[in-house]
């Protein structure tokens, strides 16, 4: 199964506030970008998760969602 196809503009919905916007991608999975409706309410975590509202064409599947990590998840912070 394929996870990417031709670049196209699709409807995406913010999973935090429900706002719908058009975004151009080459897949039908989640995207991660600021939301005009709610990112200003979350200054420490402004990047929203958007889900694709378009049906996935036959022969394709959604790519796996990205894992959200913080600095302490990838390295150890040591005081000098």
FINU-236350 format. One record per atom (N, C-alpha, C, O): residue in one letter; x, y, z. Coordinates in Angstrom, 3 decimals, decimal comma, always signed. Layout:
N
{"A" {X Y Z}}
...
! end
This chain:
80
{"X" {+0,833 -1,188 +0,000}}
{"X" {+0,000 +0,000 +0,000}}
{"X" {+0,880 +1,254 +0,000}}
{"X" {+1,958 +1,268 +0,593}}
{"X" {+0,417 +2,273 -0,653}}
{"X" {+1,121 +3,550 -0,721}}
{"X" {+0,623 +4,503 +0,363}}
{"X" {-0,542 +4,449 +0,757}}
{"X" {+1,509 +5,375 +0,841}}
{"X" {+1,079 +6,387 +1,812}}
{"X" {+1,118 +7,790 +1,218}}
{"X" {+0,507 +8,708 +1,766}}
{"X" {+1,825 +7,969 +0,105}}
{"X" {+1,876 +9,290 -0,524}}
{"X" {+1,448 +9,201 -1,977}}
{"X" {+1,603 +8,168 -2,629}}
{"X" {+0,908 +10,302 -2,468}}
{"X" {+0,465 +10,388 -3,856}}
{"X" {+0,817 +11,756 -4,411}}
{"X" {+1,777 +12,386 -3,968}}
{"X" {+0,037 +12,215 -5,383}}
{"X" {+0,261 +13,541 -5,951}}
{"X" {-0,146 +14,620 -4,950}}
{"X" {-1,072 +14,434 -4,160}}
{"X" {+0,547 +15,727 -4,995}}
{"X" {+0,212 +16,880 -4,157}}
{"X" {-1,173 +17,379 -4,546}}
{"X" {-1,462 +17,566 -5,728}}
{"X" {-2,028 +17,594 -3,548}}
{"X" {-3,357 +18,147 -3,802}}
{"X" {-3,833 +18,906 -2,557}}
{"X" {-3,349 +18,691 -1,446}}
{"X" {-4,785 +19,789 -2,785}}
{"X" {-5,349 +20,576 -1,691}}
{"X" {-6,575 +19,848 -1,158}}
{"X" {-7,471 +19,486 -1,921}}
{"X" {-6,611 +19,634 +0,169}}
{"X" {-7,678 +18,866 +0,794}}
{"X" {-8,208 +19,616 +2,017}}
{"X" {-7,545 +20,503 +2,553}}
{"X" {-9,408 +19,244 +2,443}}
{"X" {-9,974 +19,804 +3,672}}
{"X" {-9,375 +19,080 +4,877}}
{"X" {-9,342 +17,851 +4,934}}
{"X" {-8,901 +19,877 +5,841}}
{"X" {-8,374 +19,356 +7,101}}
{"X" {-9,112 +20,026 +8,246}}
{"X" {-9,526 +21,179 +8,134}}
{"X" {-9,277 +19,296 +9,358}}
{"X" {-9,967 +19,818 +10,529}}
{"X" {-9,035 +19,801 +11,728}}
{"X" {-8,383 +18,795 +12,005}}
{"X" {-8,976 +20,933 +12,445}}
{"X" {-8,177 +21,033 +13,656}}
{"X" {-8,799 +20,134 +14,725}}
{"X" {-10,003 +20,205 +14,976}}
{"X" {-7,988 +19,298 +15,348}}
{"X" {-8,521 +18,383 +16,363}}
{"X" {-8,757 +19,072 +17,698}}
{"X" {-9,389 +18,495 +18,583}}
{"X" {-8,257 +20,307 +17,863}}
{"X" {-8,487 +21,039 +19,110}}
{"X" {-9,779 +21,846 +19,078}}
{"X" {-10,556 +21,801 +20,031}}
{"X" {-10,022 +22,592 +17,985}}
{"X" {-11,177 +23,497 +17,978}}
{"X" {-12,196 +23,181 +16,889}}
{"X" {-13,288 +23,750 +16,892}}
{"X" {-11,867 +22,293 +15,966}}
{"X" {-12,820 +21,897 +14,930}}
{"X" {-12,815 +22,757 +13,679}}
{"X" {-13,573 +22,488 +12,747}}
{"X" {-11,977 +23,787 +13,637}}
{"X" {-11,917 +24,651 +12,455}}
{"X" {-11,502 +23,839 +11,236}}
{"X" {-10,634 +22,971 +11,332}}
{"X" {-12,122 +24,119 +10,082}}
{"X" {-11,802 +23,427 +8,829}}
{"X" {-11,093 +24,409 +7,904}}
{"X" {-11,549 +25,536 +7,709}}
{"X" {-9,968 +23,964 +7,333}}
{"X" {-9,195 +24,767 +6,388}}
{"X" {-8,685 +23,858 +5,285}}
{"X" {-8,612 +22,640 +5,449}}
{"X" {-8,335 +24,461 +4,161}}
{"X" {-7,728 +23,719 +3,061}}
{"X" {-6,213 +23,777 +3,220}}
{"X" {-5,647 +24,839 +3,475}}
{"X" {-5,563 +22,625 +3,067}}
{"X" {-4,106 +22,536 +3,122}}
{"X" {-3,646 +21,628 +1,995}}
{"X" {-4,321 +20,654 +1,661}}
{"X" {-2,516 +21,939 +1,419}}
{"X" {-1,945 +21,114 +0,362}}
{"X" {-0,966 +20,109 +0,922}}
{"X" {-0,027 +20,475 +1,629}}
{"X" {-1,181 +18,835 +0,610}}
{"X" {-0,287 +17,759 +1,056}}
{"X" {-0,216 +16,683 -0,025}}
{"X" {-0,951 +16,732 -1,011}}
{"X" {+0,669 +15,721 +0,168}}
{"X" {+0,757 +14,586 -0,746}}
{"X" {+0,317 +13,292 -0,053}}
{"X" {+0,683 +12,198 -0,483}}
{"X" {-0,472 +13,425 +1,025}}
{"X" {-0,936 +12,249 +1,772}}
{"X" {-2,295 +12,553 +2,399}}
{"X" {-2,808 +13,663 +2,260}}
{"X" {-2,873 +11,580 +3,083}}
{"X" {-4,194 +11,728 +3,705}}
{"X" {-4,119 +11,533 +5,214}}
{"X" {-5,131 +11,259 +5,858}}
{"X" {-2,931 +11,671 +5,772}}
{"X" {-2,742 +11,523 +7,213}}
{"X" {-2,817 +12,854 +7,923}}
{"X" {-3,259 +13,852 +7,353}}
{"X" {-2,386 +12,863 +9,167}}
{"X" {-2,390 +14,075 +9,985}}
{"X" {-1,348 +15,058 +9,479}}
{"X" {-0,332 +14,669 +8,902}}
{"X" {-1,621 +16,355 +9,708}}
{"X" {-0,618 +17,385 +9,488}}
{"X" {-0,485 +18,182 +10,782}}
{"X" {-1,351 +18,123 +11,655}}
{"X" {+0,591 +18,912 +10,889}}
{"X" {+0,912 +19,611 +12,127}}
{"X" {+1,289 +21,049 +11,797}}
{"X" {+2,368 +21,306 +11,262}}
{"X" {+0,398 +21,986 +12,116}}
{"X" {+0,660 +23,398 +11,856}}
{"X" {-0,236 +24,255 +12,756}}
{"X" {-1,130 +23,746 +13,433}}
{"X" {+0,022 +25,550 +12,747}}
{"X" {-0,750 +26,475 +13,575}}
{"X" {-2,188 +26,554 +13,084}}
{"X" {-2,461 +26,382 +11,896}}
{"X" {-3,101 +26,815 +14,009}}
{"X" {-4,522 +26,981 +13,695}}
{"X" {-4,898 +28,430 +13,989}}
{"X" {-4,610 +28,947 +15,068}}
{"X" {-5,544 +29,082 +13,020}}
{"X" {-5,973 +30,470 +13,216}}
{"X" {-7,028 +30,570 +14,313}}
{"X" {-7,188 +31,624 +14,928}}
{"X" {-7,743 +29,481 +14,560}}
{"X" {-8,812 +29,492 +15,546}}
{"X" {-8,377 +29,289 +16,981}}
{"X" {-9,025 +29,799 +17,896}}
{"X" {-7,278 +28,546 +17,206}}
{"X" {-6,954 +28,229 +18,598}}
{"X" {-5,477 +28,303 +18,981}}
{"X" {-5,170 +28,234 +20,171}}
{"X" {-4,557 +28,439 +18,045}}
{"X" {-3,134 +28,447 +18,417}}
{"X" {-2,787 +29,616 +19,322}}
{"X" {-1,903 +29,498 +20,170}}
{"X" {-3,473 +30,752 +19,154}}
{"X" {-3,200 +31,914 +19,994}}
{"X" {-3,588 +31,648 +21,446}}
{"X" {-3,086 +32,312 +22,353}}
{"X" {-4,484 +30,670 +21,675}}
{"X" {-4,904 +30,323 +23,039}}
{"X" {-3,897 +29,391 +23,717}}
{"X" {-3,949 +29,192 +24,931}}
{"X" {-2,987 +28,824 +22,933}}
{"X" {-2,020 +27,845 +23,434}}
{"X" {-0,597 +28,284 +23,094}}
{"X" {+0,066 +27,614 +22,303}}
{"X" {-0,106 +29,384 +23,664}}
{"X" {+1,209 +29,902 +23,267}}
{"X" {+2,375 +28,956 +23,558}}
{"X" {+3,407 +29,039 +22,891}}
{"X" {+2,235 +28,073 +24,524}}
{"X" {+3,321 +27,134 +24,819}}
{"X" {+3,240 +25,872 +23,969}}
{"X" {+4,186 +25,085 +23,936}}
{"X" {+2,123 +25,674 +23,286}}
{"X" {+1,943 +24,521 +22,401}}
{"X" {+1,086 +24,961 +21,205}}
{"X" {-0,054 +24,521 +21,064}}
{"X" {+1,643 +25,840 +20,334}}
{"X" {+0,830 +26,429 +19,278}}
{"X" {+0,551 +25,511 +18,081}}
{"X" {-0,349 +25,788 +17,290}}
{"X" {+1,302 +24,439 +17,946}}
{"X" {+1,132 +23,561 +16,789}}
{"X" {-0,030 +22,600 +17,039}}
{"X" {-0,025 +21,822 +17,993}}
{"X" {-1,017 +22,677 +16,160}}
{"X" {-2,208 +21,833 +16,283}}
{"X" {-2,085 +20,612 +15,371}}
{"X" {-1,348 +20,630 +14,386}}
{"X" {-2,810 +19,564 +15,711}}
{"X" {-2,899 +18,370 +14,878}}
{"X" {-4,157 +18,517 +14,029}}
{"X" {-5,229 +18,825 +14,551}}
{"X" {-4,031 +18,301 +12,736}}
{"X" {-5,145 +18,404 +11,794}}
{"X" {-5,407 +17,040 +11,185}}
{"X" {-4,470 +16,342 +10,799}}
{"X" {-6,685 +16,650 +11,095}}
{"X" {-7,030 +15,375 +10,450}}
{"X" {-7,630 +15,659 +9,077}}
{"X" {-8,357 +16,634 +8,888}}
{"X" {-7,314 +14,804 +8,143}}
{"X" {-7,794 +14,952 +6,773}}
{"X" {-9,258 +14,515 +6,700}}
{"X" {-9,624 +13,459 +7,216}}
{"X" {-10,088 +15,334 +6,057}}
{"X" {-11,508 +15,015 +5,915}}
{"X" {-11,828 +14,357 +4,575}}
{"X" {-12,954 +13,909 +4,356}}
{"X" {-10,853 +14,297 +3,685}}
{"X" {-11,073 +13,699 +2,360}}
{"X" {-10,975 +12,175 +2,462}}
{"X" {-10,187 +11,656 +3,252}}
{"X" {-11,771 +11,460 +1,667}}
{"X" {-11,661 +9,992 +1,667}}
{"X" {-10,324 +9,542 +1,084}}
{"X" {-9,796 +10,165 +0,163}}
{"X" {-9,789 +8,459 +1,628}}
{"X" {-8,519 +7,918 +1,144}}
{"X" {-8,788 +7,108 -0,117}}
{"X" {-9,629 +6,209 -0,103}}
{"X" {-8,082 +7,412 -1,215}}
{"X" {-8,291 +6,650 -2,451}}
{"X" {-7,887 +5,183 -2,291}}
{"X" {-7,063 +4,839 -1,444}}
{"X" {-8,470 +4,349 -3,103}}
{"X" {-8,147 +2,923 -3,068}}
{"X" {-6,664 +2,733 -3,393}}
{"X" {-6,136 +3,371 -4,304}}
{"X" {-6,008 +1,865 -2,653}}
{"X" {-4,587 +1,592 -2,847}}
{"X" {-3,675 +2,428 -1,964}}
{"X" {-2,457 +2,257 -1,993}}
{"X" {-4,259 +3,341 -1,172}}
{"X" {-3,474 +4,186 -0,283}}
{"X" {-3,882 +3,933 +1,162}}
{"X" {-4,965 +3,413 +1,428}}
{"X" {-3,013 +4,301 +2,085}}
{"X" {-3,317 +4,232 +3,514}}
{"X" {-2,728 +5,458 +4,195}}
{"X" {-1,845 +6,121 +3,652}}
{"X" {-3,229 +5,749 +5,392}}
{"X" {-2,716 +6,893 +6,150}}
{"X" {-1,311 +6,594 +6,655}}
{"X" {-1,039 +5,481 +7,105}}
{"X" {-0,409 +7,585 +6,584}}
{"X" {+0,901 +7,391 +7,219}}
{"X" {+0,739 +7,392 +8,741}}
{"X" {-0,230 +7,941 +9,266}}
{"X" {+1,668 +6,792 +9,426}}
{"X" {+1,617 +6,757 +10,897}}
{"X" {+1,730 +8,168 +11,454}}
{"X" {+2,497 +8,975 +10,928}}
{"X" {+0,980 +8,483 +12,513}}
{"X" {+1,094 +9,815 +13,132}}
{"X" {+2,487 +10,016 +13,720}}
{"X" {+3,140 +9,060 +14,137}}
{"X" {+2,928 +11,255 +13,748}}
{"X" {+4,211 +11,581 +14,358}}
{"X" {+4,100 +11,435 +15,861}}
{"X" {+3,038 +11,663 +16,440}}
{"X" {+5,205 +11,051 +16,492}}
{"X" {+5,276 +11,006 +17,947}}
{"X" {+5,687 +12,381 +18,436}}
{"X" {+6,624 +12,976 +17,904}}
{"X" {+5,001 +12,885 +19,436}}
{"X" {+5,363 +14,170 +20,014}}
{"X" {+6,342 +13,909 +21,152}}
{"X" {+6,029 +13,177 +22,091}}
{"X" {+7,523 +14,506 +21,066}}
{"X" {+8,546 +14,311 +22,094}}
{"X" {+8,988 +15,659 +22,639}}
{"X" {+8,821 +16,694 +21,994}}
{"X" {+9,543 +15,627 +23,812}}
{"X" {+10,103 +16,822 +24,426}}
{"X" {+11,607 +16,613 +24,568}}
{"X" {+12,103 +15,493 +24,445}}
{"X" {+12,321 +17,697 +24,826}}
{"X" {+13,775 +17,636 +24,902}}
{"X" {+14,257 +16,539 +25,858}}
{"X" {+15,189 +15,808 +25,523}}
{"X" {+13,656 +16,414 +27,015}}
{"X" {+14,069 +15,406 +27,993}}
{"X" {+13,820 +13,975 +27,521}}
{"X" {+14,386 +13,039 +28,087}}
{"X" {+12,979 +13,785 +26,490}}
{"X" {+12,721 +12,461 +25,949}}
{"X" {+13,877 +11,974 +25,078}}
{"X" {+14,080 +10,770 +24,921}}
{"X" {+14,642 +12,927 +24,507}}
{"X" {+15,699 +12,534 +23,578}}
{"X" {+17,102 +12,650 +24,160}}
{"X" {+18,038 +12,043 +23,638}}
{"X" {+17,261 +13,420 +25,235}}
{"X" {+18,570 +13,554 +25,850}}
{"X" {+18,422 +13,830 +27,335}}
{"X" {+17,338 +14,162 +27,814}}
{"X" {+19,496 +13,692 +28,037}}
{"X" {+19,498 +13,979 +29,459}}
{"X" {+20,028 +15,380 +29,688}}
{"X" {+21,084 +15,742 +29,168}}
{"X" {+19,314 +16,154 +30,451}}
{"X" {+19,730 +17,521 +30,744}}
{"X" {+20,522 +17,501 +32,053}}
{"X" {+20,011 +17,088 +33,094}}
{"X" {+21,759 +17,946 +31,984}}
{"X" {+22,650 +17,919 +33,140}}
{"X" {+23,041 +19,350 +33,493}}
{"X" {+23,428 +20,117 +32,611}}
{"X" {+22,947 +19,713 +34,748}}
{"X" {+23,352 +21,050 +35,199}}
{"X" {+24,871 +21,129 +35,198}}
{"X" {+25,546 +20,169 +35,571}}
{"X" {+25,406 +22,260 +34,783}}
{"X" {+26,871 +22,429 +34,693}}
{"X" {+27,465 +22,715 +36,056}}
{"X" {+28,679 +22,885 +36,177}}
! end
